[in-house]
Amino acid sequence: MSTGAGTMARTDARNPAAAIALDVRRWGEDLVANAGRGDMAKRIAEELRQRIGRELRPGDQLPSEEALAAQYGVSRTPARTALLALKTAGLIEARPQAGYVVRLWDPQPFNVKLTAVGGGREFGAVVSVTAVVPSGRVAQLMPEDDDVVCRRVVAGAVTSSYYSGRAVAAVPELGRAAPLEEDDVVLLGRAGLEVTRSRVQVRAYPPTPEQQELLNLSPETPILEHVAALRDSEGHTLLLRVWLLAGDRNFLEWEIQQ
């Protein structure tokens, strides 16, 4: 009886059990091969991780997929997996026509106050105003308002201020898409709607596609979201302020006076 691939093929056709056994063997071989690629990807990523901060400084270019594959004697798949792992970890970033480079991590403070948080002057900023139906956390923090105006200011950070209908009626310029000449909290106080207390929430999360575009972020860069609900003496929310900050460029800083 002859042996070889041809015999195996004829045997498989006549014997389903042999065909199944052959498929299982091939699956096992593929599993071992894939595991080997995974181990190599981990090794490449770990060795690159150790080089970052030593000889590789922020802005330095990493070897390409082709160069890493040649260096480690593997295909491009483990090299690509290793680079993507470092990118997901926030250690490197992809730049057009430059490949992967070590990421610059130098966050600057963003000062906030725990009381009477103002939006700041808006000169030179891009301002848009939209009437919105409260939903999500806006509805939760402004439960008594159905007619809310959202004022978005883009100037480095993205600031969205949600004003109650009472606030806009008292200060009409809050509903106009033009930079304010004074802080909105000052304008509200002058109109008889004084902010006396605020509630602050801070969280971090991955950016949405819109946030990536607004702040020029990579998908791996976290968003810092600072939310302040500014209330009057009766506990009614006059405005809800939401700051969106790039997690690799900013950190929040409070100063508390005792």
Secondary structure, 3 states (H helix, E strand, C coil): CCCCHHHHHHHHHHCHHHHHHHHHHHHHHHHHHHHHHHHHHHHHHHHHHHHECCCECCCCECCCHHHHHHHHCCCHHHHHHHHHHHHHCCCEEEECCCEEEECCCCCEEEEECCCCCCCCCCCCCEEEEEEECCCHHHHHHCCCCCCEEEEEEECCCEEEEEECHHHHHHCHHHHCCCCCCCCHHHHHHHCCCCCCEEEEEEEEECCCHHHHHHHCCCCCCCEEEEEEEEECCCCCEEEEEEEEEECCCEEEEECCCC
